[in-house]
Amino acid sequence: MPRSSVPPPAPYAPPLSALLRQYAAGSPLACVPVDQGLLNRGYRLCTTRGRYFLKHHFDPDTADPAAIERRHRATQRLAALGVPVAPPLTGRDGRTVAVVGGHAYALHPWIDGRHRHGGQLTTGQCARLGALLGAVHACLERVMPPKGRTRPATSPHPVESADPDSTFALIDDLLARVRRHRPADSFDELARHRLLERRALLERHADRRPPRGASVGWVHGDFHPFNLLYKGDAPAAIVDWDRLGVQPRAEEAVRAAAIFFVRPVGVLDLPKVRAYAGAYRRAAGATPSELAAAVHRVWWERLNDFWMLRWHYERGDTRADPQFPAASALAVWWTREYDAVCEAFAG
């Protein structure tokens, strides 16, 4: 999931009248916050001219209006190639970003659909999901600037692999925070257990740190169930392109699978992963060795990653807490079943 310095958003009312004048989108009838998503603010907006999704670009890492416009142009070009996206509306001034009171907003058509996790998908639908992500990567290579002429975007997934010495120091700091937390609760108990468990795993596998990533390409940057809408059985729109950038492509495929196909007990549904990964390789032109290397790097990333605990203990932000039990168990299971996971992705 994405990481940012953004605190939990406070109650906020967007400047609807000023925004709708810029878009000639009628008068507001209803505006309801969309509660899914951890960083930016979204609203379901009904006006006298239709239904829209209003996005307030709140995350300082991605809220630069010029950068938002560039991402918008990318989605417009992807739509022309048949990729299911929801490009923004263009305002009276010809721009897709409206800046009001120093804040950046975009207005998108409302897409009737629902989010679906991997447990709700058949094996055939999992293959379709992998083919979709592969097509996204292939189409981005057609519509975006050559990789050598662009600076890689700020990303929560650095190409340099995590240093275990830094992770050991972080684990010690988080354990101290857990001990100081009062009153102690069940989350503290689970956090302490997982931190100690993870430290033992890292001590055992510290010599398996992967080298820097190799093959890179344009990626969505945040491909997971809350950023994909379905109509019936078919994907209707990939949304939230804020993390569009140049990164190792196969790693995005592995990260997405680790979110779509993790079961509540913290294991991956490997038959579904196998169907998804095979379709992704064919659509993206990725080799089995690329996927195997990506599995290793994402496994290592998961062993060293404690963003959910940092949100909880460093910021007092508990929005990611429900994800922690499965995500923390997955790192342990993945280590034990490493060969089977590699086989599922690489074939």
N, C-alpha and C positions, 0 to 999 in steps of 0.2 A: 504494500500500500504506500501511497505518497507520504513524504515527510516534509515538514515545514516548521517555521517558527511562529506560525499563526496560532493565537490563543483561541479558545472556544468563542465563536461569534456571539456577540450580545444581540438582544432584540433590536431590529432595525427595520425601518420603513423606507423603501426605495422612493425616489422622487418621480412618481409615475407620470404626473402631468407634463413635466419638462421632458421626460424621456419619450413619451408617446408623441409629443409634438415633433420631435426630431425624426421620428419614424413614420409619421402620418398613419398611425395605427389605431386611430379612434380614441374613444374615451374609456377610462378604466371602469369595469364592473365588479371585478373581484381579483384579489391578489393573495395567493396562499403560499407560504414558504414550503419548499420541498426539503424534507428533513434528511434525505440520504446524501452522503458525501461529507468529507471531513474538512475541506479547505475553503472553497468558495461558496458564496450564497446563491441559491437558486429559488425561483418563484414560478408557480403556475399562474399565468396572467390571462384573464378574460377581459376583452374589450368589446366595444360596439362593432368591431371589424373582425373579430376572430379570437382564437386561443393561441397563446404563445408561451415559450419558456424564456423568462428573463434571467440573465446571469449577471451577477455582480462579481467582477473579478477582484477578489479580496486578497488573495495570496500575494505578498510582495515579490515572491520569486518569479511570478508569471504575469503580473498585472500591468506591464508596460504597454500602453495602447498601440505603439508601432509593432511590437512583437505579437500582440493579439491579432492585429490586422494581417500580419504575415501568415499566422496559423489559419486565419479565416480563408485567405486565398488558397491555401493548401487544401482545405476541405472542399472548396468550390471546384478545384481541379479534380479532386478525387470523385466528387459527385458526377462530374462529366464522364468519368471512366466507369461509372456504374457501381462504385463503392457505396454502401448504405451509410450515409451521413446526414446531418441536418444543418446545412450551411446557414449562416446568419442572414437576417434581412439587411438590406442596404438603406441607410438613412437619407434624408433630403440632401445632405451634403456629399453624398457618394461614398461615405465611409460606413464600415460595419461596426465600429466602436463609437459609442456615445460617452463623452466625458462630462459629468455633471457634478459640480461641487468637489472636483478633484478625484472623483471615483470613476472607474471604467465599467461600462455596461455593454452587453450585447443582447439582441433580441432574436430568438430563434423560433421557427415554427414549432408548435406543440406536437409531439409524436405520441399518438396513442399506443401504448405498449407496456410491457412489464419486464422486469429483470428476471433472469433465470440462472440459477447456479447449476453446477454439473450434475448434481443429484436429480435434477428435473429434466435432464437431457437423455435421449436414447443414444445408443452407440453410434447410429447414423448421424444424429444431430451433433455429436461430439466431433465426428469427422468433418461435418460442415463448418463447425466452429474453427477447427484447425485450418481448413481451406480458406476461410474468411481472413484469418490473421495472416496467412501466407500471401493472399491476394493484396492485403493492405501493404505489406512490406514490398511486394513487387511493384505495386502502383506508385508507392511513394518514391521509389527509385526513378520512375518516369517523370514525376511532376515536380520534384524538388531539385535544388541546385546540386551539382556534383559535390561529393563529400569533401573533396580537397579544397573547395572554395568557400567552405562555411566553418564557423567555429562551433564545436559541439555544444549543444544547449546545456544549461544547468540541469542537473539530473540527480534524483535520489539514488541512482545506481552508478557509482563511479567505475571506470574501467579498471583502476588499480584495485587489486583484491585487498581484503581487510588484513591488517597486521594483528596477529594473535596477542602480541604483547600489549597493544592498546586495548584489546578486548578484555584481557585479564584485569587491567586497571579499572576498566568500566564496570566489570562484574563486582570487583571489590567495593567500588563506590555505590553501586546499586544495592548490594547487600547491606551496607551501612545505612542507607536510606530506609530499607525495609525494616531493619532493627529499630530505627528511631520512630517509625510510624505508629501513632497512637490514635485511637485504640486499634490494636492489631485485628485483622479480619482474615477471612478465607482467601482473599486475593493475595494478601501478604504471605500466607502460608504457601500458596502455589508458586508465587514469585520466588521465594527463597528456595524451594525445592528445585525449580527449573534452573535457577542461577547456579546452584551447586552442581547440578547434573551437567549443565552445559560446560562449566569449567573443567570437569573431569573429562568430558568428550574432547574438548580442545587440547587438553594436556596430552591425550592419547593420539590425536590426529594433527598436531601442530606442524608436522613435517609435510603435510599434504596441501599447504597453501598454494593455490594456482598462480601461474604467471599472469602478466597483464593480458587482457583480452585482445583478440586478433581481429577477425572479420567484423566490420561495423557497417551499419546502414541506417537509413531513416526509419524510425519506429514511432508508434503511437505514444509510448512512454508510460501508459497507465491503463493497460488493457485488462479489465476485470469485470465481474458480473454487473456492478453498478454503473459501468460505462457502456453497456450494451443493452439495447431495448429490443424485445421480440414482439412481433405481431403473430399470434398463433405459434406455429412451429418455426417461423422464418425470422432471421435477424432483420430488424427494421431500421436501426440507426446505431452507429458507433458515436458516442458523444464524449465530451471533455478531452479536447486535444491540447490541453495546457502544457503537457510534458513532451510534445512533439520535438524530436531531436535526433542526433546521430549517436547511436549506441550499438553494442553487439546485438544483432537482430535475433539470433537463436536464443539468447538469454531472455529476451522478452517473451518468446514462446514458452520457455520453461517456467518463468515467473507466473505467467497467466495460468498455466495448467495447475501450478501449485495453489492457486486461489480458487479456480473453478472446480477442481476435482478433489479438494481435501474434504474428507469426511469429518463429522463432528469429533470423532475420537482421535483425529490427528494422523490419519493414513491417507494415501492417495489411492483413488480408484484406478488401478493400473490398466485394466482392460479399456476403460474410457480414455485414459492417457494415450494408450497405444493407437487407438483409432484417430484421436486428435493429432498426435505427432506425425503419424504417417501421412495424413492429409496435408499438414503444414509443410512437411519436407517437399512433397510434390509441388505444392502451389508456390512455395518460395524458392525452389531450387536449392534447398539446403541439403548438405550431405549428412550421413549418419555420424561422421566424426565431428562435425560442427555441433550437432545436438549433444553428443557425448561430452564434449568440452564444456558446453553451456550447462549441462547438468552438474558437472563438477564445480563450476564457478558459482552457480546459484546455491548448491548445497553448502559450499563454504560461506557464502553470504549469509545464509540462514543460521549457520552455527555462530556467526559473529554478530548477529543483528538483534538489538534489544530496543527498537524504536517504540514499541508499545509500552514497555516498562519505563522508558525515559519520559514519554508523555505523562504517564501516571504519576511517577515520583518526582520528576524535575519540574513539571508544569502544573500538576494537579488537574490534568486533562484526562478524563476517564472515557472519552468517546470510543476509544479503540479497545477498551477492556473486554467486551464480549468476544473479540477475535483471539484473545491471548491463549485460552486453553488449547484450542486446536492448533494454532500456529506454533506454540511452544512444543507441543507433543510431536508435531510433524518433523521438526529438526532431529529429534531422537530417533523416530521411526525411520526417517530417510537415511540416517547414518547406518542403522542396522540392515536396511534393505537396499543399500547403495547399488549393488549389481543389478537387482531387479528393476530399480528405477531407471538406470542407464539403458537397460535392454528395452524397456517400454518406450523410451524416447527415441533411441537410435535404431531400433529394429534388429 
